[in-house]
Amino acid sequence: MNHDTSAPRGVLYVVSCASSAAERVPEVVTLAQEAGWHVCVITTPQGIQFIEVAQLERLTGHPVRSEYKRPEDPDILLRADAILVFPATFNTLNKWALGITDTLALGLLCEYLGLGMPVVAVPGIHTGSGLDTHPALSKSIDFLRTYGVQVLYEPKDYPPNNRIPTNKMLAALLEKVRAYASNK
């Protein structure tokens, strides 16, 4: 991918969930940084078990957050200009579509959906797991798409768990950000 690093892109939140695909998060962070993004990682409470927190904190220069902060505590993360949800799980996609904010990750996703900010989601759901054909999944993806989230879900083209190439994720994100900027 030809990265245009002539200007900073802004702050990108990479929201990671509990999926084996989370092993690719360091690659996503590194390539996003090379493309000019200032990256912060947020994970679901269960997702923290699927990432190397110390490695991601070294890469980003920010703590990895998975829990809400107390109201009187300072916010340690910069405000995001865009969000990449990778990997998005069945649970997170369905709760997000329903507006459930029981985790920091979901609270941010619901907030940014409501604000109409650029968001790209890449489900990491294994083909043939039963979750991939559950009726709630397609309804949630359709709902999120209707309200402006670009969901990259092509499990037949990228088996076994919708293994979308990182450069395709970042290209979709950049396209989403450009569309958002032109509509402001």
N, C-alpha and C positions, 0 to 999 in steps of 0.2 A: 504494500500500500504506500502510495506517495503521501507522506505526512506534510501538510503545510504548517510549519512552525513559525511563520513570519510574525504572528501575533498571538498573544495568550488567548486561549479559548475561554477562560474563566474557571470557576470551581465546579468540579464534577463529583457528585456522590456516587460511589459504587456501592449498591445495596446488595449484600450477599445473603443467601439463605442456606438452610441445611440440605445440601446436596453434594454428591460426590463430584459434581462439575465445579464446585468451589475451588478445587485444586488449580484451576486456571485463573483465579482472581489475580495473583501476582503478575501474570502475563498481561491481563487486561489493564491493570494499573500501570505497568511499565509502558505499554504501547499508547495508552491515553496520555501519559506524561510526555512521551516523545511527540505526540500530536499537539502539545501545547496546553494540556489541561493541568490544573492544580487539583490533585485527587485526594479525597477523604473516603475512608471505608466505614460503612455502617453495616452491621450484621444483625440478624435475628438472634434472640438468646440461644436457640438451638444451633444456629448457623456458626456460632463461634467455635464449635467443636470441629468444624470442617475446614478451618483456615489456620494459617500460621500467623497468629497475632503479632508477634515480635517482628517477623519478616515484613509484614504489611506496614507496621508502624515505622520501621526503618525506611521503607520505600517512600512512604508518603510524608513523613515528618509530623504526623498527627496520630493521636491515640485512635484505636479502633473502638467505636462506640457500639454497644448493644443494649444499653439500658437508658431509660429516661433519666435526666438529671433533676435534682431538686430545684424548685423555682428560684430560690435565692442563690444557687450556684451559677457562676459565669458560664456562658456558652463557649465551649472549647473548639467548636468547629466553625469554619467560615460558612456563610450562607451559600447554598448551591445555585448555580446558574442552570444546571441540568442534572438529571439522574439516569444512571444506567443500572437496572435491576438485573443482576446476573450472579448466580443462577436464581431464577424465580421458581419457587416451589408451588405445587398444587395448593397447599395450605395458604401461602402468602397471596397468591393470585385470587383465590376465592374470598379471603378476608378483606383484601384490598377493595375488590369490587363491591363488597357489602358495606364498606366504610368502617370496618372494625379497626380500632387503633390501640390494641392491647400490647403492642410493643413499640419501641422507638422507631424501628424500620417502617412498620405499618403506619404509624402516626405521620412520619415524613412523607410516605407515599400518598396517603390520603390528602395531606395538606397541599402537596405539589400538584396533585390531580385537580383539586379545587381551585388552585391558582392558575391553572392552565399552563404550567411550566413544561418545558421539553422533557419528556420521559420516554425511555426505550426500555422494554422488558424482554428478557430472553429466558423463557422457561427451560429448566433443566430437568425434565420429566422423562423417565425411561419409557421407551416404546414397549408396549405389551405388559405394562405394570398394572393395568386396570385403571389407574388414575388418569392415564392419557385418553381413555375413552369414556370416563365418567361424565355424565351430562353437565355437571356443574362447571367443569373446566371450560368447555366451549362457550357456555353462557357468560362466564366471567371474562374470558378473553374478548368476546364480542362487546361486552359492556365497556371494558377498558378502552378498546379501540374506538368505540362510539364517542367516548369522552376525551379523545386525543392522545392516548398512550399508543405508541408504536410497539406492537408485540411481534417479535420475530419468532414465529413458531412454525418450523418446517421440519418436523421429525422424520418424514419420509426421505427428505433430501439430505438430512444430517443425522443419521442414526448413530448410536442407540438412544441418546438422550438429548436430541436437538442440538447437536454439537456445531452450532453456528461459528464460523471462523471469527476470530477477534477483529480482524480488519473490517469484516462486514458489519459487526456490531457498531464499531466506531464510525464507519461511514454513515450508517443509519442515524446515529446520534448527531453527527455533524449536519446532516440533512434536516433533521428535526429542529436543531438549534437555528439554522438559517431560516427555516420556514417561520419559526417563532419570531425571530428578529424582523422579518419582512412584514409581519402582521401587527407589529407594535404600533 
